[in-house]
Amino acid sequence: MSTLYIHEKLLNILSQREKTLTDQLVEGQVKDFAAFQELRARLAELANVKQQELDLLLKRIEHE
């Protein structure tokens, strides 16, 4: 199993989770402001992992 395959699979999983959280926020399935803040924090963390951490990990693996 190649590292690129794993990278792509993880990106797909993170994208699906982002979509789920975004749908919850947009469709109004949030019961109060605290839940809204929690969903926003989760969404921000997924974006951080997707954009920075996962790409950095792939670069490290490719250089080894």
N, C-alpha and C positions, 0 to 999 in steps of 0.2 A: 504494500500500500504506500503510495507516494505521499510526500509531505504536501504537495499541491492539492491532492485529492482531499486530504484532511482539512487543509485550509479552506477549500471551497465548501466542504460539508459544514464546517463550523460557521462560515459566513452565512450560509443558507439558514441554519438554525437560528442564528442571532437575528437575521432579517425577519424570520417568521415571528420571533418573540417581539421584535420591535413593532411589527404590524399588529399583533394582538393587543399590545399596550396602547398603541395609537388609536386603534378601533375603540377600545374601552373609553379613552379620553374623549374622542370625537362624538361617539354615540351617546354619551351621557350616562354611562353605567357606573358612575362614581357617586357614592352615597354622601360624602361630605368633603370638606376642604382638606382634611388630613389625608384622606385616601387619595385625593387628587395629587397632593404633594408627593406621596409615596410613589404613585405611578410615574410622575414626572422624574423623580430621582432614579427609578429603575430604568426608565427610558434613556436618561442621560448616561447612566453607567453602561448600558448596552452599547450605546454609541461610542463611548470611550474605549471599551474593550474591542469593538469591531474596528474602529479606525486606527487606534494606536497600538494596543497590546498585541493583537493578533498579527498585524503586519510586522511589528518588531520581532515577534517570535519567528515568523517565517523568514525574515532576513537573517536572523541569527542561525537558523538551521541551514540556510543556503550557503552561508559563509563557512560552515564547519566541514 
